């Protein structure tokens, strides 16, 4: 029950209550309008021609809706030297994000399982050491990582980016699964062991079937984080493997001549679409993931 | 005899298996986090330029760093940006959480609206705000069209004010998340104490200032750590919004490190700046992790 709810119930009879309620809604609606305005402006602008943009303002609705800017952003906008739009980079991001998410979540699940159900001396220290890896500023690893990727032949490749995202993602997924499995009663595991189940059987038959909530959270967390990454993409990807965030930044900030704001906005929406869709459909889990990452469990 | 040996062998295998499963991650973290950290710190004591060269020069790079005017601007900016970012996301987050907690209709819709920017990449956020704040067609034109004809808003191209545009965009992106943290905190407060306070006739604002907000202390701490962490790591937002400009007016430690290392080929200096960033963040994160883990053991 909410803290304020009780206050409201107790004071419902008072005449000041209606005014207070009105103020609450007024403030919330104003705040919501401010938060939504950038999105509205982005959608409107992406549907206008440059002439209409010059004639109108941020929030004027498009009168002659055109998808031209979207087509340009997807197919033919110039990014660095080639003028083939964002579509190739969108695929690059998908090729990067899918394996990176699967591997890091899989490893995180196994690590969480070992750290809670197969405890050994120093396991908590080990976990703490891994957790610190979630929080380092990545600038500290950029130089050695660039050389290492070069040495093992993965510089400028999608595989290299997958490796980097798995490495720095596994800290988070381990944290999620460890905090989830710590709450699973050890008796379940003991009983399974009595019945002769081994390491893998306990994992696949006892723990995995009840893990779906934390799997969803981890997948969303990893997907959003990796899809939205810019620093690693900009540092380690070659022209052929650049993710969409890097391409969008190039599209917007290296264009010469007149700035095409409608194409910029369409490009931004294309880049944001996958994570926004996940947020809208799985918002509850998205929030839980954010909180888990922030507050540890 | 042979049977017991076989069993002992199997048991040893069973004991080794969990560690074996853990080993790929341990290897990655040992090398990729701690090994690389050490490597960068060592580099910061060398005269490396384009490639690592292990010619040790003591604290020379740190001296160069702290006398570098660009780094001076970056440090000043991280205090301005970080300070305002932390203050505004906390105030806005707490305010929105209290409003949403008033047993309102359509709570879910409001929460969704305040939180959606968190799903975006900082690059997307930067691109959106570059459009909104652009002098000419952006906010300036909008306010002028509302009738305030002389309204002028050119922060994005004003070296004195550009850093504040980064604050605006950053607060817009993260405030909803801070709201969610505080909302979770508000919903976890023991309602018995509150009812007791009301029985005694305490007015609502006193209940907030004397009971509710003090009870949220752990949430304030978490919010602070998350915000400080995001602020120090901020890189993409500046790159997309201002490119560190005009000039280097919006340089941050993160952008300084990147350009110094990779475009100006001053690897030793870049490593020194990264080391300073790491130390700053560690000074915030390690006490926090320590207290959290200790708390957990007691709990």
Interface residues (C-beta under 8 A of the other chain):
Chain A: X1 X2 X3 X4 X5 X6 X7 X8 X10 X11 X21 X24 X25 X27 X28 X31 X32 X35 X36 X38 X39 X41 X42 X45 X53 X54 X57 X58 X59 X107 X110 X111 X114 X115 X118 X120 X124 X126 X128 X129 X130 X131 X132 X133 X135 X136 X137 X138 X139 X140 X141 X142 X143 X144 X145 X147 X148 X166 X167 X168 X170 X171 X174 X198 X199 X224 X227 X228 X229 X230 X231 X234 X235 X245 X248 X249 X252 X253 X259 X261 X264 X265 X267 X268 X271 X272 X275 X276 X278 X279 X280 X283 X286 X287 X290 X291 X294 X295 X296
Chain B: X14 X17 X18 X19 X21 X22 X24 X25 X26 X28 X29 X31 X32 X33 X34 X35 X36 X37 X39 X40 X43 X52 X96 X98 X99 X100 X101 X102 X103 X104 X110 X112 X113 X114 X115 X116 X117 X118 X119 X120 X121 X122 X123 X124 X126 X127 X128 X129 X130 X131 X132 X134 X137 X138 X139 X141 X142 X145 X172 X176 X177 X180 X181 X184 X186 X187 X189 X191 X194 X195 X198 X204 X207 X212 X222 X226 X229 X232 X233 X235 X236 X239 X240 X243 X253 X254 X257 X258 X261 X262 X267 X270 X271 X273 X274 X275 X277 X278 X281 X285 X286 X289 X292 X293
